[in-house]
Amino acid sequence: MPTIYDIAKKAGFSITTVSKVLNNYPDVSEKTKKKILETIEEIGYHPNSNARSLMTKKYWTVGVVFIEDLDIGMKHPFFSAVIESFRKRVEEFGYDLLFVSRNVENQKRSYIERFKQRGVDGIIVVSPLDFNKEVKELLEHDMPSVFIDLSSKHVSVVNSDNGYGSELVVDYLYSLGHRKIAHIAADEKTFAGRERREGFEAAVKKYGLDLPEEFIVNGGYFEFEAGLEAMTKLLILKDRPTAVFAAGDMIALGAMKAIQNHGLKVPEDISVVGFDDIELAKHTTPPLTTIRQDTDLLGIQAADLLLKQIDQKKKIPLSITVPVSLVERDSTMAIDNEPKSLSK
């Protein structure tokens, strides 16, 4: 099996230079790097991970934690997209991802215990939920970490601009003539859900719109079934809304299904707007108007923050807010609120 010494000899460079290339050090010229990488490919060298860890005092592994209440894990399209972007970014710097189970040999262990046992350099935590016991333990530990969909002044966090996204929705619906706008909110236990509801309420207040208490309905943890149930409650109101803003695309899809089940049409009878812009949103009937979260940028920013902490061997309390944008599709339409003039 070829060794690092074989690479150095064949490429004509020192072992130190080869080691720098293997570990992505920046102080190596592109010409030298190209020559060494070509040699590695030619002789079929594969570094031993244990030896590499001893040499660099790194495990070259990032732990992944996903905490939520629906028991769907990474199957949720938004979070899986963020993690995929994160994976691609850290992979550029030679890191692998590690998903761990807390149940080992019928003994339930904490995430920190498992990561120490398996060996990781840092962790990414995706947690739509507030500070439960598991989240607090990860927050308080000195291991480099970055959190998505959480608010804290003590660690690195990366979030979308949820409040502004909600404001964009209300601005847009108002411009279409809608004055009776309801909100299917995510559960109050979720950081994003609270921010989106607060942004919605502030925007409605900005326009001086009436907001009956029954116009805000709980849509659970961003789930289809909760959206269907919440929309059903709105549909039986005597004075129902002309437009509905759902806190997540899966909620919005459930709402659209409920509208169709009641023999109504989207957007002719009720306009619907979501939040996330998951891949499915553009393939629904009709295609869903929504707020796009930049999952690529969320993953990249989270990766860069974590890699910086790993290099500096310490946590960095920093918050990054990623911009959002409105994607207009066919689930919304303008309505006429002007009084009809009498013909002479």
N, C-alpha and C positions, 0 to 999 in steps of 0.2 A: 504494500500500500504506500503510495507517494506521501512524502512528508513536506513540511514547510522548508526544510533544508534542500530538498530536491528542487523545489520551485526556485529558491534563491540561486542555486547553482546553474540551473538551466536558463533562467531569465537574465542572469548576470548582475543581480542586485544583492544587497545585504539582507540578512534575515530580518533586521529591524524594519527595512523598507517594505518587505513583503508583509510583515505583521501589520504595518500601518494600513496597507491596502486592504487586508483582510478585515480590519476593524474600522474601516471608513474614516481614517484620519484625513483632515483636510490639507495637510502640508505635504502632499505628494502631487507632482505634476501629472497632468492628464496623459501625457506621453508615457510616463513611467507606469502609471496605473493601467493603461491599456495593454502594455507589454506583459505585465505581471498577470493580469486577468486572462489574457490569451494563453499564457503558459499554464495557468491553473486549469483552463478548459482542455488544453492539449494533453496534459498528463493525467487528468481525471482526479484532481485532489479534492477531498471532502474533509473539512476540519472536524476533529473530534470535539464535541460540545463540552465534555468535561475538561479536556485540556485547555480549551479556549477560555472557559470560566476561570480556571486557575491562573492563566496568564493575564487576563484582563480584570479579574476580580468582579466579573459580571456574569449573570446567568443568561443574558440575552433573551429574556422572556418577560412578557407583560401579562399580568393576570387580568381577567375580565370578570366583572361582577354585574349581574342584571337582577335588580330587585323590583318585583311588582306583585300585584295581588290577583292577576287573572290566570296565572299559571300557563301563560302562552310563551313566555320567554322571548327568545330572539325571533320567533315567528312573526312578531309585529313588524310590518314593513318599514316603518320609520326607523326604529331602533336597529334593525338589521342593516339598513342602508348606512347609518352612521358608523356602525362597527366595521362594515366592509371598507369604508373610506379610511377609518383609523388603521385597520390592518394593513392596507396598501402602503400607508405612510410609514409606519414603524418598520415594515418589511424592507423598505429602502435603506434602512440603517442597520439591518441585520437582526431584527428582533422577531421572535415568534409570539403567538398568542396562546394563553393557557386558560381554558375554561375548567373550573374545578367543581366537584361535588362536595358538599359538606358532610355527606353520609358515607363514612368509610368504616368497613368492618362492623357495621351496625352501631357505630358510635357517631353522634352528631357533633361535629367540630366547627369552630368559627371559620370564617373566610381567612382571617389573618393566620390562624393556625395552619390551615391548608396551604396557604401561599408560602409560609415559612418552611413548611415541610417539603414542598415541591421546588422551591427556589424561584423567586421572581425579582426583577429589579424595580418594578413599579406596578400600579394597578389602575385600570380605568373602571369607574363605577357609573353605570347607567341606572338611575333610580328616579322614576316618576313620583315615588312616594316621599313623604317627609321624613324627619329624623327618627326612624324607628331604631330599635336596639342594634340591628345589623349595620345600618348606615352610620350611626354614631361611633361604633367601634372602628370603622374604616376611616371616618373623619379624624378621630383622635390619635390614630396610630402615626408614627413618624415615617412610615414607608411612603416614598413618592407616590402621589396619586392625583388623578383628575376626575372631576365629577360632571356628568351631563344631566341637565334637567333638575338642578338643585340650586339653592341659594345659600351661600356661606361666605363669610369674610376671612375664614381661616385656612382655606384650601383653594386650589385651582378649580374654577368652574367655567364651563362653556355652555351658554344657553342661546336660544333664538330670541329675537326681540318680540316676545309674545304680546305685550301690551300694545305696541305699535301695530302689530298685525291685526289685532282686533279693531283698532281705530281705522285701519285701511278698509276693513270690511264695512263698517258703518258708513264711512265716507262714500264708498262705492254704492251701497244700497240706497243711501239718501239721494245720491245723484241720479239714481234710476226712478226716483219718486216714491220710494217706500218710506212710510212713516210708522208703520206697525211692525217692528222688528223684534223677534224673539231670539232667545239664546239657549241652546242646549249646552249646558256647562259640564266640564269634567268634574269629577269629585273634588271636594275642597281639600282632600289630603294630598292632592298633586300640586306641585309648584306651578307647572305650566297652566293647569286648570284655573288656579287662582288668578294668575297674571292675565290670562285671556278674559276672564270674567270682569276683572277690574278695568281692563282696557275697554271692554264693551260698554260697561256702565258709564265710564267717563265720556266716551264718545257720544252715547245717547244723550247724556246730560248736556254736552256741548251744543247739540242741536235743539235742546229743549223738548225732546220727544217724550211722550207719555210711555212709562214702562210699568205696566201692571205687574204685580207680584207673580202672577201665574205665567208671565212671559219668560221667566227663567226657570228651566227644568233641569234636574240632575241627569247627566248622561253617563254616569259611572266612570269607569277607568278606560275611556276611549274605545268603547266596544260597540259593535254593530247592534247587538240585541238591545242595549241600553238606549241607543239612538232611536230604534224602532219604537220602544216603549214610551220614550219621552215625547216623540213626535205625535204619537197617538193621543197623549194628554192635551197637546196643543190643538189638535184637530177637533176635539169635542168642545172647545171653548165656544161660547156664543159669539164672541167677537174675536175671531182667530187672526193671527198675524198674516201679513202678505209676504213676509220674508223671514227666513230662519238662518241664524249663524250657528253652526255646530263647532264645538271646541276641537274636533279632530275629524279627519276624513272618514274613518270607520263609523263614527257617530253619524256623520252626514249621510253615508250610504244607507244606514239603518233608517234615518229620517225619510229619505227618498222612497224607500221600500214601503214605509207606513203610508206615505201620501198616495202612492200607487194602489196600495191595498184598499184605500178608501175611495177609489174611483176618481181620484183627482190627478192632475198633471203637473209635472215640474218642467218649466217654470211658469206655465200659463196660469195656474192657480196659486202656487206658492214658489217663490224663489228660494234656493238653498245654496249656502256657502260653507265650505269646510275649512280645515286648517291642517297642513302638512304637505300636501301634494304628493301623496304616495303614487306609485306607478299605476295602480288601478284607477286613479281618479280620472285620467283622460280616456279611459275605456268604458266608463259607465254610460248608461242611457238615461238622460243626456249626460255628456261629459261634465264633470264637476268643476264649478268655479271654486277656487280655494286660495289659501295663503301658502306660498311655497317656502318651506324651510330648506336651507342650503345644506343638505346632509353631507355633501362632499367637504364643504368648508368646516362644518362642525367637527367632522372626524379629523381633518388635517390640523385644525387649531388645537384640538384635544391632544393629538399625538405630539405636536411640537412642544406644547406645555409640559407634557409628561417627560419627554426626552430631555428637555432642559433641566428638569428636576433630577433626573437620573444622573446626568452629567455632573451636576452640582452637589449631588448626594444630600438633598434637602427638599422639604416642601416649599412651595412658593405660593403665597396667598394672592391670587390674581383672578379677576373675573373678566371674561370676554363675552361680549354680546354680538351675535351674528345677525346681520340684516335679513329681513324677509321681504317678499314681494307678492303682489296680487296677480294671480293667473286667472284671466277671464275666459270662461268657457260658456256652455249653453244651459247651465242650470239656473241662470238668472236672466231676468228681462225687466225692461222699464214698464212702469204703470203710470196711468194718467190720473193725477190728483186734482187737476184743475176743474173747477165747476163748469158744466156745459152751458154755453151761452144760448139764449132763446133766439130762435130764428124769427126774423121779422116777417 
